Amino acid sequence: MSTGKDTVFWEQIIPGEPASKSNSRRLVSIKGKPRVIKSEKALKYSKQFESYVRPPDCPITGDVKLIVEIWYKTRRPDLDPSLIMDLLQKTQVIENDRQIKEIHAFHHLDKENPRAKITISSLNQD
């Protein structure tokens, strides 16, 4: 599939509303030692992402462009695809999130059906 000069390597819609990575950490005490862990919202979204994602047969390698359209329930959340980027690596859609050299992110509203449409494509090499 081609969009202009870009080749789409992988695309999927994942239901749910991702947490902003900057707001998705909490400080807890584990065995008396302070630890920073993901928020409940980030943990829930991570599990949901992992259950829905259909990774390619082999992780995508090389530099790529990431296009993320996120439909939030309200205007309140920050537009932040960084948790999605981490999850793309964790679920082996891509080999490493450092491969992402270009990002296009869009904030939409859908109170009834929050979701993220994620597209990984080649970089437009003019």
N, C-alpha and C positions, 0 to 999 in steps of 0.2 A: 504494500500500500504506500502511496506517495502523496505528500502534501507539498506541492511546489517542488523544490529540489531536495526536500527532506524525505527520508525513508522512515516509516513508522516501524519500530522494532517490537513494541509491546504497548497494549492499551487495555485498560480495564476500568470499570466503575466499581468503587468500593462503598457500600452503604455506611452511614454513620458520620459523625462530626468529629474530625480530629482535634486534639488539644493543641494549643500553642506550646511549642517546646519551651519557650521562655517562661511560661506560666505553668508548666506541667511538672514541676519538681516540688517535693516536700521534704522537710527535715524530720527524721524519726530517730528513735533510739533503739539500737539492736544490741542486746547483751551489754547495755550500759554505754555503748559508743554511738556518737551521732553519725548518721548516714543520710545521704540525700538520695531519694528514690523518686520514681515517676508518680504523678498524682493518680488518683483513682480513675479520673476521666482518661488520662493517657494510657493507663494499664488496660482499661476496658476497650478503648479503641484499638490498641495493639493486638489484643486477642481477637477482636472482630476482624481486623485487617488480615491477620494470619489465617483465619478460618475461610475468608472469601477469596483471597488472592490465588490466582492461577499462574504461577511462574512459568517462564519458558523452560524447555528441556535443559538448557544450559544457561547460566547467568550471562547477561549481556556484558560484553567487555568493550573497552575503548571509550573515548570521549563521547558524551551524548547530550542532548537537549531534553529538559524535563518541562512538560506543560501540565499544569495542575489547575483544574477548575474545582473549587470547593463551594458547595451549597451548604450554607450554615442555616440554623433555625432562626437566628436573629442577627442584627447588625453588630452585636456586641463583640464577638470574638475577633482577635487579630488574625489577619491573613498570614499564616505561617505554615509552609509546607515542610519544615525541617523534620518533624516526626515521621511524615510520610517518606522522606528521603532515607531516614534511618531504617524504616521498615522495608523499603525496597531492597536494601542490602541484606537485612536479616532474613528475609524470605527468599533470597537468591534470585530476585528478578534482575538485579545488577550485581556485579562483582564487588564494587565498592562505591559508596556515595561520592567519593572524590572524583569519579568519572564525570559527574554532572558539571558541565562547564557553562551551561546557559539555562536559565530558569524563567519561565513565563507562568505567573500565578494570577488567578482571577477569583474574586470574592463574589459569590451569588447568594441569593436568599431562597430558601424553600423550607418553610416551617414544618411541612408534613413529610418531606423526604430528604433529609440532609445526606450528602454523599460527596465523594470525590471522584472526578474523572481524571485518570492519570495516563499520560501519553509519554512514551520514551521514544525519541527519534534521533536520527543522525543530525549532526550539526550542519547548517547550511554553509557550505564552503564555496563562497563566490571567488 
